Amino acid sequence: MTDATLHQALAFARGGWRVFPCLPGQKIPATPHGCRDATTDQQQIKDWFGRGRDWNLAVATGAPGPDVLDVDEHGEAGNGYAAFRQLREAGLLDSAAAYVRTPSGGLHAYFAGSAQHNGHLPAHHLDFRSAGGYILTPPSRIDGRPYQLVRALRGRGALDWDAVLHHLNPQRRPQPPHQPRPGRQGLTGLARWVASQTEGNRNEGLFWAANRALDGNPAADLSPLAAAARQAGLDDKEITRTLTSARRTHQPHADRQAEAGEGR
């Protein structure tokens, strides 16, 4: 496996992905500082992987490397495939670039790298690897079983982890004290409610309100909610990301409505 591992490591490095070795048959880094030692330096990579050692190959996640959604398989304890299907049906995985089967029977879905935080959803058996994380890649092996490329896809975009959290944990969304009426008056009421949210509830509140506005009109102007969120203390980056997540999460529902209308 050594020649194949060296060849793959150099290919990743040429593409800008930083790599490093892990112990044979394990996920434990073989370098002193783990993924912080990851590099694209070809001579260092040859020194690591060209000495006949049967290292596993790891890639540092987060830009300039990939982000990876890890769908776990825990046998009788459960797996992440039900949540994976929910996300796929919601259109949240459309930007995936590749699927890799893991030795346990789980799945790695690769996306464009970002600076998002790593994430963990134990109830759904999902992990998210981004800035500061790492994953093993083919042709690495665990207990003799390989990581295998299942499919290369056309997607080149990022995975919005906030949208994943909102979609899989809707119970976390706050509820307003009363149901606003639809239309312009409803949007105004939603904006007043968003402006009243305190730290720790502002992102969730904005996301909830945006979805309620989009329920009434998929093309709704969400700028009043953005202004209210600024008043509540959110910065523009957080506001943009949350509203984008809401539109992405809501889009499959809007598409189904449009298809139903065409079928009448």
N, C-alpha and C positions, 0 to 999 in steps of 0.2 A: 504493500500500500504506500510505501514511502515515496516512490517516484510520482505516483498519482497525487499524493498530498502536496508535495512540493510544487507540482505543476499547477494545482488548483490555488495554492496560496499565492503564487506569483501572478496568476490571472486576476485574483481578487485585488492584489496590490496595484496592478496596472490600472484597474478600474477605480482606484482611490479608496478601497476598503482596507482598513487596518487589521492585520492578522497577528496571531501569536499562538504558541503551542500549548496544548493541555496534555496531561499525563496519558500514556497509552491506555485505552479502554475506559477513560474516566473524563469527567467534566472539570477536574481540578487543574488550574493553571500550572504550567511548568516554569513560569517566569516569576521572579521575586515579587513583582507588583501587579500580577494578573493582567487585566485588560488595559491598565495604564502603560504597560510595556508594548502594547500593540503598535505595529508600524507598517509602513509601505516600503521601507528600505529593502531593496532586493538582496543586498549582500547579507543583511541580518537574517532575512528569511531563508536564504540558502544555508547559512550557518546553523539555523535551527532545524530545518527540515531535510537537509542534504547530508546528514552524517549517519544515515542508516538507522536512526531512531524512529520508532513507530509512534510518533506523537499524533494525538488528535489535533484537528485544525479548528481554531476558534476565530470568530470575527467580532470585533468591537462594534456594538450597535450604536445607533444615533449618528446623525450627520457627522462626517461624510459617508459613514457606513449605512446599512439598512436599519429600519425599524422592523421588529418581528412580533407577530401575534403567536403565542405559544398555546396550542390547544392540547391540554394534558389528557393522558389516558391512564387512569388509576385502577383499572380492573373493576372489581366488585365495588370499590369506593366511588366509582363514577367517572365520567369523562366530560370534556368540554364540547362535544360535537353538537349537542342540542343548542347551546348558546351560539356556536359557530353558524349553525343553520339560520338562527334568528337574525344574526348580523348580516348574513349573506342575502336573506330575503328582504332585509331593510335597505339593501344597497350600500351598506357601509364598508363592504369588502371589495367593491368594484375596482379599486385602484391597485389591487395586489399584483405583484410582478412574478411571483413564483410560489408554489407549494412544495414543501419538503416533508416526507414521512420520517418520523423519528423512530428510534429503536424500540420504544415502548408501544408503538402504534398510534402515537399522537401526531400532530401536524404543526409545522411552522409555516406561517403565511408571511411572505416578505413584502415590505413596502418601502417607499422612498424614506430616507432617514430624516430625522427632525431633532429638535432639542427638547422634546417632551420628556416628562419624568417617566421612569419605569412604573408599571402598575401591576396589581394583583387582585384577581376576583376569585377567591377560593371557592365560594359557593357555586360558581359557574365553571370552575376548573380551567381558568384562563389566566395567562400571564402576558405582560407587554414588556418588551425589551427595547429601550431607546437609549438616551444619553446615559453613559456610565455603566451599561450592561454589556453582555456578550452572549453569543450562542455558538454551539458546535454546528459544523456544516459537513456535507459530504466531502470526502469519503470517510469521515470519522466513524468510529464504532464504539458501542457500549455493550459489554458482555458478548462480544462477537457479532452483534447485530448492527447493520449500517444505517446511517442517515442516507435517504434516497430521494433524489429529485423526482417528484410526481408529475409536475407540469410547470412549464414556463408560460407565463401569461403576458398580456399586452399592457397591463396596468403599469403606470409609472408615478402614481400619486402617493400621498401619505395617508396613513390611518389616523383618523381623529379619535384619540383615546377618550376624550371628554364625551363625544357622541356615543361611544361604546358604553361608557358608564351610565349615561342618561337612558340609553335604550334598554339596557339589561336590568337597571335598578330604578324603574319608574316610581316605586314607592318612596324614593328619597325626595321626590319633587314636592315642594311645599304647596299647600292649598290655601287660597285666599279665604277670608272670612265669609265671603258670599260669592255667588257665581255672577260675574259681570254679564250684562246684556250684550248681544252681538252688535256689530256695526261700529260706527265712529265713537259712540258713547262708550261701548265696551272697551275699545282700545284706549280711550282716555282713562277709564277706570283701571285698566291693567297698568298703564303707565304710572298712575298715582300709587298703586300698590307696589310696583317695582321700586319706586323712589323711597318707599318706607322701609325697605328691607335693610337689615343690619349685617355686619360682617359675619361671614360663615354661612349666610343664606342668600347672598346676593346673586351669585352665578346660577344657583339652582332656581331662584325666583325668576331671574330673567329668562332662563330656558323654559320654565313652565309657562310664563306669560306669552313668550313668543309662539309656543305651540298652540296656545289657546287662540291667539290672533290668527294663526295660519289655519286653524280648524275652520274658522269662518270665511277666510279668503286666502287661498294658497299664494296669492301674489300680494299680500298685505304689505304696506309700507311700515317697516318696523322702526323707523327713525324716532318716533315718540318714545318707544321702549329704550332705545339706545340713549336718548337724552336723559331719561329717568334713571337709567343705570349709572350714568356719569354722576348724576346728583347723589346717588346712593354711595358713590365712592369707587366704582369700578373704573379701570383705565381702558383706553380704546382698544388695546390688544385683546384684553379679556372679553370685552363686549363683542368685538368682531368675531372672535373664535366661538363664543356661545351662540350668537345669532346664526352663524354659518352651520353650526352643529344642528340647530333647530330646523333649519331649512333642509339639511340633508336627511335628518331623521323623518321629517314630514313628507319628503318628496315621493317615496313609494306609495303612500296613501293617496296623494294627489294624483299620481299616475293611474292608480287603479280606478279612481273616480272618473278620470277622463276616458279610460277604456270602457267603463260601464256606460258612460254617456254616448259613446260612439256606437255601442252595441244596441242601443234602443231603436 
